[in-house]
Amino acid sequence: MKLPLLRKILLPLIVLVNCIGFSNASIKVINELKSCLETNASNTTSIFVARNTHSERYNSVNYQWNTNSEIFPLAYIVPQTTKDVQNAVRCGKASKVRMFPKSGGHSYEKYSFGDSESVVVDLANLSEIRVNKAGKTAQIGAGALLSKVYFTLWTNGKFGLPSTSCTGVGIGGAALGGGYGFWSKRFGLTSDNVIGMDFVDPQGNLLKVKRNSNPDLFWALGGGGLGNFGIVTNFEFKIFDAASLNVKQIVLKFCVNLFEQIFSGFQTLVYERRNGNPYIGMTITPQDITVKIIDTDLSDADIRKIVDRFPPQMLKPVSVKSMDFFELTLENSTPETKTPEDLLKVSRMSTSKHGYRAKSYFSSKILNHRKIAQLKPSLSSVPSGIFLQFGSFGGAVNQIPKNETSFVHRDSLYLIQVGISPSDEHSKTELQQRIWLREFNNVAQVLDNGESYQNYVDGELKNDFLQRYYGDNVRRLIEIKRQIDPDNYFAYEQSIPLRNP
Ligand SMILES: Cc1cc2nc3c(=O)[nH]c(=O)nc-3n(C[C@H](O)[C@H](O)[C@H](O)COP(=O)(O)OP(=O)(O)OC[C@H]3O[C@@H](n4cnc5c(N)ncnc54)[C@H](O)[C@@H]3O)c2cc1C
């Protein structure tokens, strides 16, 4: 974009600065940033949106589906190219304003929204996807939502990528913090399928990051990359051939009073099939318990064996659906996505506004009947909107040694998420959400291995978040942080520090 056009974009900024009353320090920062971007204007096509809560533009880029602690960053820079990201970072650093990369904006603690003194680098327009059918690889812009990823891969040769079932999640956060879903046990995490990345370092340099070029950074970004080192603008992924997958989805629904028998069946099934492919999930709410099994090529006898692990008293008849990979993706996406094209309508504003808070645990424990019975009482005393979700780990995820990538959680049987998404006035306040979760926490703690999932960030973890997210890999992550970002420019409450605290 040429200078006059950029000025046109930046001009309203001056007006906004005056009309909504920034502090003197903020005005100085904005003016410095603006002047720096103008100086580099021949290279820059970024869109700049300064804070103005009366502006539709600002409110739309600043859309936060999670209504807990709303944040109003100083400004948004929306780059159109990797060069724009480089310029944004150089100017941000020169103006001494922190920059926060944002892909899909699904961080539980909203770490991609920075704070009121910082600027968000919103990667929404870096979302191009190119499929290399022969090589079974795809180039995916870091701002693409999983909805677009799944649609584009499927419609360009029936390919898939293992990642989250929630299609509103951004590929950026998913791939840099792990990315777990129905296909992880078969094809690994999203991060395990990264071949290379374009990465903008804190000095604004563009680095090509691959296993054999910048290997330390490649290692660090494979699970520890969430806003810790710099900004990934593009990924190259290995993709899998999904055309021939004959998928079966089995869903069982029970009353919560059968908890002991169901939990027992679930853990046995997870353990027995820990080296295989199936996804085995269980969601417990105050209303009911749902068990979901997803696998391919199951015979009727296989299905019978699975169902027989559970008590026969069900709330609904067993549901067994045969489908292809894409139908499964669509069915488990969001209630709004009924047709394939609906996936392309998913946007950053599709997730409706509600409060959300969660805690997570990895577990490899098999509980005896006495321990399972101890879990039960707390389940009856929680509000609606709270849930306890279990997802099986193992298979391809656990075949990788714990220190081969920075994603350390490689020896668990399942991942547990305790979440609250308030559905009644009573539990809508943040304080109330925290109190309920802490109570429920005691339940999950019985199962805890001492690890939490960095993609389910939990701001309540204070002294031990590094250990819980990264285990023994934290030492190497800190060394790499010192090499790549010695000024700790990319920093937030739970980022990788320069030294072990
Ligand atoms: C409704 C919902 C369902 C979910 N389901 C699953 C699931 O099934 N499986 C699973 O594994 N996870 C799941 N998650 C968690 C999700 O994977 C993480 O929250 C993920 O980090 C979100 O990525 P994002 O790009 O949308 O988020 P963002 O908020 O944009 O980013 C998350 C973090 O990564 C940083 N970041 C983003 N992009 C970049 C980049 N390009 N370069 C460097 N840093 C970057 C941000 O600064 C921030 O710290 C779910 C989350 C939600 C809210």
The ligand as an SDF file (V2000), in Angstrom:
LIG
                    3D

 53 58  0  0  0  0  0  0  0  0999 V2000
  -14.7660  -23.4890   22.6760 C   0  0  0  0  0  0  0  0  0  0  0  0
  -13.3510  -24.0210   22.7070 C   0  0  0  0  0  0  0  0  0  0  0  0
  -13.1110  -25.3350   22.3250 C   0  0  0  0  0  0  0  0  0  0  0  0
  -11.8120  -25.8330   22.3310 C   0  0  0  0  0  0  0  0  0  0  0  0
  -11.5970  -27.1280   21.9700 N   0  0  0  0  0  0  0  0  0  0  0  0
  -10.3410  -27.6180   21.9690 C   0  0  0  0  0  0  0  0  0  0  0  0
  -10.0790  -28.9590   21.5850 C   0  0  0  0  0  0  0  0  0  0  0  0
  -10.9820  -29.7220   21.2390 O   0  0  0  0  0  0  0  0  0  0  0  0
   -8.7870  -29.3810   21.5860 N   0  0  0  0  0  0  0  0  0  0  0  0
   -7.7500  -28.5520   21.9220 C   0  0  0  0  0  0  0  0  0  0  0  0
   -6.5980  -28.9810   21.8720 O   0  0  0  0  0  0  0  0  0  0  0  0
   -7.9790  -27.2890   22.3100 N   0  0  0  0  0  0  0  0  0  0  0  0
   -9.2330  -26.8010   22.3370 C   0  0  0  0  0  0  0  0  0  0  0  0
   -9.4540  -25.5240   22.7450 N   0  0  0  0  0  0  0  0  0  0  0  0
   -8.3240  -24.7240   23.2060 C   0  0  0  0  0  0  0  0  0  0  0  0
   -7.6280  -24.0620   22.0580 C   0  0  0  0  0  0  0  0  0  0  0  0
   -6.8600  -25.0160   21.3560 O   0  0  0  0  0  0  0  0  0  0  0  0
   -6.6750  -22.9910   22.6130 C   0  0  0  0  0  0  0  0  0  0  0  0
   -7.3990  -22.0500   23.3210 O   0  0  0  0  0  0  0  0  0  0  0  0
   -5.8950  -22.3430   21.4770 C   0  0  0  0  0  0  0  0  0  0  0  0
   -4.7340  -21.7470   21.9890 O   0  0  0  0  0  0  0  0  0  0  0  0
   -6.7410  -21.3040   20.7860 C   0  0  0  0  0  0  0  0  0  0  0  0
   -6.1110  -20.8730   19.6370 O   0  0  0  0  0  0  0  0  0  0  0  0
   -6.6090  -19.5200   18.9730 P   0  0  0  0  0  0  0  0  0  0  0  0
   -5.6770  -19.2220   17.8760 O   0  0  0  0  0  0  0  0  0  0  0  0
   -8.0480  -19.5800   18.6990 O   0  0  0  0  0  0  0  0  0  0  0  0
   -6.4310  -18.5320   20.1880 O   0  0  0  0  0  0  0  0  0  0  0  0
   -5.7360  -17.1360   20.4190 P   0  0  0  0  0  0  0  0  0  0  0  0
   -6.4640  -16.6070   21.6020 O   0  0  0  0  0  0  0  0  0  0  0  0
   -5.7030  -16.3120   19.2080 O   0  0  0  0  0  0  0  0  0  0  0  0
   -4.2520  -17.5330   20.8010 O   0  0  0  0  0  0  0  0  0  0  0  0
   -3.9330  -18.3570   21.8910 C   0  0  0  0  0  0  0  0  0  0  0  0
   -2.5140  -18.0240   22.3690 C   0  0  0  0  0  0  0  0  0  0  0  0
   -1.5930  -18.2450   21.3230 O   0  0  0  0  0  0  0  0  0  0  0  0
   -0.9150  -17.0370   20.9520 C   0  0  0  0  0  0  0  0  0  0  0  0
   -0.8820  -17.0290   19.4900 N   0  0  0  0  0  0  0  0  0  0  0  0
   -1.9440  -17.0660   18.6500 C   0  0  0  0  0  0  0  0  0  0  0  0
   -1.5210  -17.0650   17.3810 N   0  0  0  0  0  0  0  0  0  0  0  0
   -0.1720  -17.0310   17.4300 C   0  0  0  0  0  0  0  0  0  0  0  0
    0.8280  -16.9900   16.4260 C   0  0  0  0  0  0  0  0  0  0  0  0
    0.5080  -17.0370   15.1420 N   0  0  0  0  0  0  0  0  0  0  0  0
    2.1340  -16.9410   16.8050 N   0  0  0  0  0  0  0  0  0  0  0  0
    2.4650  -16.9260   18.1230 C   0  0  0  0  0  0  0  0  0  0  0  0
    1.5520  -16.9530   19.1120 N   0  0  0  0  0  0  0  0  0  0  0  0
    0.2420  -17.0060   18.7660 C   0  0  0  0  0  0  0  0  0  0  0  0
   -1.7760  -15.9270   21.5230 C   0  0  0  0  0  0  0  0  0  0  0  0
   -1.0340  -14.7590   21.7840 O   0  0  0  0  0  0  0  0  0  0  0  0
   -2.3330  -16.5770   22.7730 C   0  0  0  0  0  0  0  0  0  0  0  0
   -1.3850  -16.5360   23.8220 O   0  0  0  0  0  0  0  0  0  0  0  0
  -10.7440  -25.0050   22.7410 C   0  0  0  0  0  0  0  0  0  0  0  0
  -10.9960  -23.6900   23.1340 C   0  0  0  0  0  0  0  0  0  0  0  0
  -12.2830  -23.2060   23.1180 C   0  0  0  0  0  0  0  0  0  0  0  0
  -12.5420  -21.8030   23.5720 C   0  0  0  0  0  0  0  0  0  0  0  0
  1  2  1  0
  2  3  1  0
  2 52  2  0
  3  4  2  0
  4  5  1  0
  4 50  1  0
  5  6  2  0
  6  7  1  0
  6 13  1  0
  7  8  2  0
  7  9  1  0
  9 10  1  0
 10 11  2  0
 10 12  1  0
 12 13  2  0
 13 14  1  0
 14 15  1  0
 14 50  1  0
 15 16  1  0
 16 17  1  0
 16 18  1  0
 18 19  1  0
 18 20  1  0
 20 21  1  0
 20 22  1  0
 22 23  1  0
 23 24  1  0
 24 25  2  0
 24 26  1  0
 24 27  1  0
 27 28  1  0
 28 29  2  0
 28 30  1  0
 28 31  1  0
 31 32  1  0
 32 33  1  0
 33 34  1  0
 33 48  1  0
 34 35  1  0
 35 36  1  0
 35 46  1  0
 36 37  1  0
 36 45  1  0
 37 38  2  0
 38 39  1  0
 39 40  1  0
 39 45  2  0
 40 41  1  0
 40 42  2  0
 42 43  1  0
 43 44  2  0
 44 45  1  0
 46 47  1  0
 46 48  1  0
 48 49  1  0
 50 51  2  0
 51 52  1  0
 52 53  1  0
M  END
$$$$
